[in-house]
């Protein structure tokens, strides 16, 4: 596979060049979208960004408000470096996983992949590209685009432009320079000429890219060994749910000693070895297999669907000996935390495992100032929800009894599923 690393400063028209490349048959990965995913509630960089910049940068649903964050970091080089140190490893890991999957796809040898990233050089990703393309435009044109297309004031546009890295180092290393300061027709001609010169046979080995980024973890994170989530199959994936996760890992210890035999015939792990942690984007492949098993699918969830799922829900895992014991998924909507999935490998473990997962969710929901936690799960998870409710102090309720939160919960309810709720604090706001 031939990979183009495409970069350029803000408002130079990188997206325009990517659209032309897609029309020519290339596949494009937008690293900025991966950075967005890294800042979603529950994602690896999310907690670090909150710790660095405070809760004022959050939206009501717990996700990072990128405009507020931008106002904090742009114009302050030190704060911008802190943000990049938090997000670059997560983006690099997700990129490596996507490249790996693309390499395994049919016809990969002839495929052209484009990685679009403003900080391609700064993140170190340029080292593993087959060609480096830099898109340029006059500063006046960049300012005009920021003001006209993005609605920025001139002061805000100038602040963003001043925060951009110098192009000199990029231009020196560039294999192709696309001048996107004139008409779209002129840009298209330049892209067509450069694309025609690509020889996929000259592509370098991508293994170093994958190895580097899959092993890159935040310096503050513990590093337990990686194992495969699924108990089936001999392959061990480095991005499985046994991979380390920063700051939210909580050891769970009980008095249970030694393995026992569950009612379903599977060997249980000791509760003393259980840990609870939030699933990371690097867990996507193995988590996709587990979710397929839970949902009764024949094939694992696709990469794009899994990325979307992890952007929408925070998945929490109970692991025993690096094997899945239980899983919960939740989302925040207008200061309400809604648990959307509950599962245990062994029903005998449900009371203890699910109560621990709900405790972790409640702590995180409380930090987001959520006022209520609601269990609203699919029919397949009705029994685990009942067990979890009993063990964690949730009361069976109705939409009418929810009152203030009915407008939030009702659209999410599909098949008259039972609703359990637990108040975290007195209601001080009303949902938007």
C-alpha positions in Angstrom: 0.0 0.0 0.0 1.2 3.5 -1.0 0.6 6.1 1.7 0.7 9.8 1.1 1.2 12.0 4.1 -0.7 15.2 3.3 -0.2 18.3 5.4 -0.3 22.1 5.3 -1.4 24.8 7.6 -4.9 25.8 8.5 -7.2 27.0 5.6 -4.7 26.1 2.9 -7.3 23.7 1.3 -6.1 20.3 2.4 -9.7 19.0 2.3 -10.1 20.2 -1.3 -7.0 18.3 -2.4 -8.2 15.2 -0.5 -11.6 15.4 -2.4 -9.7 15.3 -5.7 -7.6 12.4 -4.5 -10.7 10.5 -3.5 -12.2 11.1 -7.0 -9.0 9.5 -8.3 -9.6 6.4 -6.2 -7.5 7.1 -3.1 -8.8 6.5 0.4 -8.4 9.3 2.8 -8.0 9.2 6.6 -8.6 12.6 8.3 -6.4 12.7 11.4 -8.3 15.7 12.6 -11.4 13.5 12.9 -9.4 11.0 14.9 -8.3 13.8 17.2 -12.0 14.6 17.6 -12.7 11.0 18.6 -9.7 11.1 21.1 -11.5 14.0 22.9 -14.9 12.3 23.1 -16.2 11.6 26.6 -14.4 8.5 27.9 -11.7 8.4 25.2 -8.0 8.2 26.3 -7.1 11.9 25.9 -10.4 13.1 27.5 -9.5 12.8 31.1 -6.0 14.2 30.6 -7.4 17.2 28.8 -9.9 17.9 31.5 -7.2 17.7 34.2 -5.0 20.1 32.1 -7.7 22.6 31.2 -10.6 22.2 33.6 -14.3 21.3 33.3 -15.1 24.7 31.8 -14.2 23.3 28.3 -16.9 20.6 28.5 -20.3 20.7 26.8 -23.4 19.6 28.8 -23.1 16.0 27.4 -19.6 15.7 28.8 -17.8 16.0 25.4 -15.1 18.6 24.9 -16.3 21.8 23.4 -13.6 22.3 20.8 -14.3 26.0 20.4 -13.8 26.6 24.1 -10.6 24.5 24.1 -9.3 26.3 21.0 -9.9 29.6 22.8 -7.7 28.4 25.6 -4.8 26.9 23.7 -4.5 28.9 20.5 -2.2 31.9 21.3 -0.5 30.1 24.1 2.3 27.9 22.8 2.9 26.1 26.1 -0.8 25.0 26.4 -0.9 24.0 22.8 2.1 21.7 23.4 0.3 20.2 26.4 -2.8 19.4 24.3 -0.7 17.9 21.5 1.2 15.7 24.0 -2.2 14.4 25.2 -3.8 13.8 21.8 -0.9 12.8 19.4 -0.4 9.3 21.0 -4.1 8.5 20.8 -4.3 9.7 17.2 -1.2 7.7 16.2 -2.6 4.5 17.8 -5.9 4.9 16.0 -4.1 5.6 12.7 -1.9 2.5 13.1 -5.0 0.4 13.6 -6.7 1.8 10.5 -3.5 1.3 8.4 -3.2 -2.2 9.6 -6.8 -3.0 8.7 -6.3 -1.3 5.3 -3.3 -3.5 4.6 -5.3 -6.6 5.3 -8.1 -5.6 2.9 -8.4 -7.1 -0.6 -6.3 -5.3 -3.3 -4.3 -3.5 -0.6 -1.0 -3.6 -2.7 -2.5 -1.4 -5.3 -4.3 1.0 -2.9 -3.3 4.6 -2.3 -4.0 5.8 1.2 -3.9 9.5 2.1 -3.3 10.6 5.7 -4.4 14.2 6.1 -2.9 15.9 9.2 -1.9 19.4 10.1 0.6 18.1 12.6 2.0 15.3 10.5 5.6 16.3 11.1 5.1 17.4 14.7 3.5 14.0 15.6 6.3 12.1 13.9 4.0 10.3 11.5 5.8 11.6 8.4 8.7 9.1 8.9 6.6 6.3 7.7 4.9 7.8 4.6 5.8 6.9 1.1 5.5 10.5 -0.1 5.0 13.8 1.7 2.6 16.3 0.1 2.3 19.9 1.4 -0.6 22.1 0.5 0.1 25.9 0.5 -1.9 29.1 0.0 -1.1 32.8 0.5 -1.6 34.1 4.1 -4.2 36.5 2.8 -6.2 33.7 1.2 -6.0 31.6 4.4 -7.3 34.6 6.4 -10.1 35.1 4.0 -11.2 31.5 4.2 -11.2 31.4 8.0 -13.3 34.5 8.1 -15.7 33.7 5.3 -16.0 29.9 5.5 -15.6 29.4 9.3 -17.1 32.7 10.5 -14.1 33.8 12.5 -13.3 37.4 13.3 -10.1 38.8 11.8 -8.6 38.8 15.3 -9.5 35.1 15.8 -8.2 34.2 12.4 -4.9 36.0 13.0 -4.5 34.1 16.3 -5.1 30.8 14.6 -2.7 31.6 11.8 0.0 32.8 14.3 -0.3 29.5 16.1 0.4 27.4 13.0 3.9 25.9 12.6 6.3 27.3 10.1 6.0 25.7 6.6 9.8 25.9 5.9 10.6 22.5 7.4 7.7 20.9 5.7 8.5 22.3 2.3 12.2 21.2 2.5 11.0 17.6 3.1 8.1 17.7 0.7 8.0 15.3 -2.3 5.0 17.3 -3.8 3.9 20.9 -3.2 0.3 21.8 -4.2 -0.3 25.5 -4.5 -4.0 25.9 -3.6 -4.1 29.7 -3.7 -5.8 30.1 -7.1 -8.7 28.3 -8.9 -9.9 24.8 -8.2 -9.0 23.9 -11.8 -5.4 24.8 -11.3 -5.3 22.8 -8.1 -6.8 19.8 -9.8 -4.2 19.8 -12.6 -1.4 19.8 -10.0 -3.0 16.9 -8.1 -3.6 14.9 -11.3 0.0 15.3 -12.4 1.4 14.2 -9.0 -1.0 11.3 -8.7 0.0 10.0 -12.2 3.6 9.7 -10.9 2.7 7.3 -8.1 4.2 3.8 -8.3 2.6 1.6 -5.6 5.5 -0.9 -6.1 7.9 1.6 -4.4 5.9 1.6 -1.1 7.9 1.0 2.0 7.1 -1.6 4.7 4.5 -0.2 7.1 5.3 -2.5 9.9 7.4 0.2 11.8 4.4 2.6 11.7 2.1 0.0 13.2 4.7 -1.2 15.8 5.6 2.3 16.9 2.1 3.7 17.4 0.5 0.6 18.9 3.2 0.6 21.6 3.1 4.3 22.3 1.2 5.0 25.5 0.9 8.2 27.6 3.8 8.4 30.0 1.5 8.5 33.0 -0.2 5.2 32.1 0.5 1.8 33.7 1.5 -0.8 31.3 0.1 -4.3 31.9 0.6 -6.8 29.2 -1.6 -6.9 26.2 -3.9 -9.9 25.6 -6.7 -10.9 23.3 -10.2 -10.1 24.5 -11.9 -13.0 22.9 -11.2 -16.5 24.4 -11.5 -18.0 20.9 -8.6 -18.3 18.5 -4.9 -18.5 19.0 -4.0 -15.0 17.7 -3.0 -12.4 20.3 -3.7 -8.8 19.3 -1.5 -6.0 20.8 -4.6 -3.7 20.9 -6.8 -6.0 22.9 -8.6 -5.0 26.0 -5.7 -6.1 28.2 -3.8 -3.0 26.9 -3.0 -0.4 29.5 -5.4 2.5 30.2 -4.4 5.7 32.0 -5.8 7.1 35.2 -9.2 5.4 35.3 -8.0 1.9 36.0 -9.4 0.7 39.3 -8.4 -2.6 41.0 -11.3 -4.5 42.4 -10.6 -6.9 45.2 -13.0 -9.2 47.1 -12.6 -12.1 49.5 -13.2 -14.7 46.9 -10.3 -17.1 46.5 -9.5 -19.6 43.8 -11.2 -20.5 40.5 -14.7 -21.9 40.5 -17.1 -23.5 38.1 -19.9 -21.3 36.8 -23.4 -22.4 36.0 -22.7 -22.2 32.3 -19.8 -24.6 32.6 -17.1 -21.9 32.1 -14.2 -21.5 34.5 -14.5 -18.3 36.5 -11.6 -16.1 37.4 -11.1 -15.1 41.0 -12.8 -11.9 42.0 -9.5 -10.8 43.6 -8.0 -10.6 40.1 -10.7 -8.4 38.6 -10.0 -4.9 37.4 -12.4 -2.3 36.1 -11.3 0.1 33.4 -12.7 2.1 30.5 -12.2 0.6 27.1 -9.8 2.6 24.8 -9.9 3.1 21.0 -7.0 0.7 20.8 -9.5 -2.0 22.1 -11.7 -1.5 19.1 -10.9 -4.7 17.2 -11.3 -7.0 20.2 -14.2 -5.1 21.6 -15.9 -5.4 18.2 -15.7 -9.2 18.5 -17.1 -9.2 22.0 -20.0 -6.9 21.1 -20.8 -9.1 18.1 -21.0 -12.0 20.5 -23.2 -10.1 22.8 -25.5 -8.9 20.0 -25.7 -12.3 18.3 -23.9 -11.2 15.1 -22.0 -13.6 12.9 -19.2 -11.2 12.2 -17.4 -8.6 14.3 -18.5 -5.0 14.0 -16.7 -3.1 11.3 -13.9 -0.6 12.1 -16.0 2.5 11.1 -19.0 1.3 13.2 -16.8 0.6 16.1 -15.2 4.0 15.9 -18.7 5.6 15.9 -19.8 3.4 18.8 -16.8 4.5 20.9 -17.5 8.1 20.1 -21.1 7.8 21.2 -20.8 5.5 24.2 -18.2 5.0 27.0 -17.6 1.3 27.4 -16.5 0.0 30.8 -15.0 -3.5 31.2 -14.6 -5.8 34.1 -11.6 -8.0 33.4 -10.4 -11.1 35.2 -7.0 -12.5 34.1 -7.3 -10.1 31.2 -10.5 -11.9 30.1 -13.9 -10.2 29.9 -16.0 -10.8 33.0 -18.6 -8.0 32.4 -19.3 -5.0 30.2 -21.4 -1.8 30.5 -21.9 1.0 28.1 -23.3 4.4 28.8 -23.8 7.9 27.4 -24.5 11.3 28.8 -27.5 13.4 27.6 -28.3 16.7 29.1 -26.9 15.9 32.6 -28.5 12.4 32.6 -26.3 9.3 32.4 -28.0 6.5 30.5 -26.6 3.0 30.7 -27.3 1.4 27.3 -25.7 -2.1 27.7 -25.0 -4.6 30.4 -23.5 -8.0 30.0 -21.7 -10.7 32.1 -19.9 -13.8 30.9 -21.2 -15.8 33.9 -24.6 -15.0 35.5 -23.2 -15.9 38.9 -20.8 -13.0 38.6 -23.5 -10.5 37.7 -24.3 -8.9 41.2 -20.7 -8.2 42.1 -19.3 -7.4 38.6 -22.2 -5.1 37.5 -22.3 -3.2 40.7 -18.6 -2.4 40.3 -19.1 -1.3 36.7 -22.1 0.9 37.8 -20.0 2.4 40.6 -17.3 3.4 38.0 -20.0 4.9 35.8 -21.6 6.8 38.7 -18.2 8.3 39.6 -17.6 9.5 36.1 -21.2 10.7 35.7 -21.0 12.6 39.0 -17.8 14.3 37.7 -19.8 15.5 34.7 -22.5 16.9 37.1 -25.1 14.4 35.9 -28.1 14.4 38.2 -29.5 10.9 37.5 -28.3 7.5 36.2 -30.9 5.5 34.3 -30.6 1.9 33.2 -32.2 1.6 29.8 -30.8 -1.5 28.0 -31.9 -3.8 25.2 -34.3 -6.8 25.9 -31.3 -9.2 25.9 -29.9 -7.3 29.0 -33.2 -7.2 31.0 -32.0 -9.8 33.5 -28.6 -8.2 34.1 -30.3 -4.8 34.5 -32.6 -6.3 37.2 -29.7 -7.8 39.0 -27.6 -4.6 38.7 -30.5 -2.5 39.9 -31.0 -4.7 43.0 -27.3 -4.7 43.9 -26.7 -1.0 43.3 -29.8 0.7 44.7 -31.7 1.5 41.4 -35.5 1.8 41.6 -37.9 0.6 38.9 -39.5 3.7 37.5 -41.7 5.0 34.7 -41.4 7.8 32.1 -44.0 9.8 34.0 -42.1 9.4 37.3 -39.0 10.6 35.7 -40.8 13.9 35.0 -37.9 16.3 34.2 -36.0 13.6 32.4 -38.8 12.1 30.4 -37.9 14.3 27.3 -34.3 12.9 27.5 -35.2 9.2 28.1 -38.3 8.7 26.0 -36.6 9.1 22.5 -34.1 6.4 23.6 -36.7 3.8 24.6 -37.6 1.5 21.7 -39.5 -1.5 23.0 -41.0 -0.6 26.4 -37.8 -1.8 28.2 -38.0 -1.5 32.0 -36.4 1.6 33.3 -34.4 1.8 36.5 -33.1 5.1 38.0 -30.8 6.4 40.7 -30.5 10.0 41.7 -27.0 11.3 42.1 -27.9 14.8 43.3 -30.9 17.1 43.6 -32.1 18.5 40.3 -30.6 21.9 39.8 -31.1 22.3 36.1 -33.6 21.4 33.5 -32.6 19.4 30.3 -32.1 21.5 27.2 
